Amino acid sequence: MTRTVWPKEALTSEVMNFLDGIHREWCSAARCRRDSDLGMARAKALIDWFEFGVRDRDELLGLLSQDFSGAA
């Protein structure tokens, strides 16, 4: 079985500062500790979306606010 390999852009300190700011803003608005299970899951999702190609700050914040778990 062949596995698809997506080229990933390096996560430079500038990119990490950008993502950290978005994560801080989301956690503050959600009243969520950054190091909680939810906060860590959202941080991972944020990096995943960035690596997938989402670069717009507002779009990334919107994605963090969506619930993809299927819960109502």
C-alpha positions, 0 to 999 in steps of 0.5 A: 500500500502506498502512503501519500506524503504531504510536503510540510512547510517548516514551522519557523519561530514566526509561524509558531508565534502566529499560531500561538497567538491564535491559540491564546485568543481561542483559549481565552474566548473559550475559557479553556486552559491552554494545557488542558486536554481540550486546549492541547487538542485544539493546538494540534488541530491548529497545526494540522490545519496550517500544514494542510494549507489554511493560512488565514487567521480568521479562518483558523480561529473559526475552525478552532471554534467548530465542533467536529466531534459530531456532538450537538 
